[in-house]
């Protein structure tokens, strides 16, 4: 075939048209693929910080919220409970919460295990095998109240400190949290970072 029979203009047009159609097709494939790398709105919401209002929380009452798929207990403690926590010197595996420092942020008090003594914030998962403990008020049981794991009998006081002689080895975990105001906390954001 001779060079005179080839239409270079038509060939250039077909090459450009094919390239353009291929690029558009690649874009249609790439956009959903790259979009799949981004977490879904549900996944983003599951890891997002959670606000908790404290204004209606009464002494001895607990509210449970979900943060990152975990139950978080928020308990309002009275003066009698705080005195009992300070006075408890034996019967606990980690009285001053120093054996496992990763179980609580550095900015919480090591005895009360909270920023402000009257409000306790804990991840409600037993440190033995991951069951959800029950909240028992100090007037409901002879051991002073706290959290009882029905799966294997682990007990934690009203600061989330684990008792001796139970299967759980660690205190209940304190999540990162901060105060947005006197009656509102933000779970999932460290104190001073809010």
PEHU-V13890 format. One record per helix or strand. SS is the DSSP state (hx for helix, st for strand). FROM is the first residue (numbers start at 1). TO is the last residue. If there is no record, write none. Layout:
ss=[SS SS]
from=[FROM FROM]
to=[TO TO]
This chain:
ss=[hx hx hx st st st hx st hx st st st st st st st]
from=[3 8 41 50 62 70 79 92 101 119 134 146 155 162 177 184]
to=[5 35 47 53 67 76 87 92 103 123 136 148 156 163 181 187]
